[in-house]
Amino acid sequence: MLSLADTKIASPFGDGRGAFLCFLLAAMIGVGFFARAAGALSVIVFVMLASAAGQADLLSLLVHALDAAALTLIGAGAYSLDAQRFGRQTFRLPR
């Protein structure tokens, strides 16, 4: 399991800024506040971490990036703060 305290990954963000950014994005996704924007930023963060990671952590980080991409495309759900604030929205794709 990958954790923020894992010292094998060289963070491209510096010492404390990367951990704070990851915590802030996780908190935003956890409460459902601007979950799509936080998911999109999470994809960028995971790809940047994957580029700095070793071979052992690369697959795990790319799977997390795909999870964040799915959250960005699908959204947080009916009980998120975004849904309470902006209402539930359905996107209809043309056939």
C-alpha positions in Angstrom: 0.0 0.0 0.0 1.4 3.4 -0.9 1.4 6.0 1.8 2.5 9.7 1.9 5.2 8.7 4.4 6.8 6.3 1.9 10.3 7.7 1.4 11.1 5.7 -1.8 9.2 8.2 -3.9 11.0 11.4 -4.8 8.2 14.0 -4.7 8.3 16.5 -7.6 6.6 19.1 -5.3 9.2 19.5 -2.6 9.0 18.4 1.0 5.7 19.5 2.6 3.8 20.9 -0.3 3.2 17.6 -2.0 1.8 16.1 1.2 -0.4 19.1 1.8 -1.7 19.0 -1.8 -2.5 15.3 -1.5 -4.3 15.9 1.8 -6.3 18.8 0.4 -7.4 16.9 -2.7 -8.3 13.8 -0.6 -10.4 16.0 1.7 -12.1 17.7 -1.2 -13.0 14.3 -2.8 -14.0 12.9 0.6 -16.6 15.5 1.3 -17.6 15.9 -2.4 -16.7 19.6 -2.7 -15.6 20.3 -6.3 -15.0 16.6 -6.7 -14.5 16.7 -10.4 -11.9 19.5 -10.3 -10.2 17.7 -7.4 -10.3 14.4 -9.4 -8.7 16.1 -12.4 -6.0 17.6 -10.3 -5.4 14.2 -8.7 -4.8 12.7 -12.1 -2.1 15.3 -12.7 -0.6 14.7 -9.3 -0.6 10.9 -9.7 1.0 11.1 -13.2 3.7 13.5 -11.8 4.4 11.1 -8.9 4.4 8.1 -11.3 7.1 9.9 -13.4 9.3 10.3 -10.3 8.5 6.8 -8.9 10.5 3.7 -9.2 9.3 0.6 -11.2 7.7 -1.0 -8.1 5.3 1.9 -7.4 4.6 2.8 -11.0 1.6 0.4 -11.5 0.0 1.4 -8.3 0.2 5.1 -9.1 -1.2 4.6 -12.6 -4.1 2.6 -11.2 -4.8 5.5 -8.7 -4.6 7.9 -11.7 -7.2 5.9 -13.5 -9.4 5.9 -10.4 -9.2 9.7 -10.2 -10.0 10.0 -13.9 -13.1 7.9 -13.5 -14.2 10.1 -10.6 -13.6 13.1 -12.8 -15.8 11.7 -15.5 -18.5 10.2 -13.4 -18.7 12.7 -10.5 -19.1 12.3 -6.8 -22.8 11.2 -6.6 -26.1 12.4 -5.2 -24.9 13.0 -1.7 -21.9 15.2 -2.5 -21.8 18.9 -1.7 -21.6 19.7 -5.4 -24.9 17.9 -5.9 -26.5 19.8 -3.0 -25.1 23.1 -4.2 -25.7 22.8 -8.0 -28.3 20.1 -8.2 -28.0 16.7 -9.8 -27.1 16.9 -13.5 -27.3 14.4 -16.2 -25.2 14.7 -19.3 -26.8 13.2 -22.4 -24.4 12.2 -25.2 -25.6 12.5 -28.8 -26.2 9.2 -30.6 
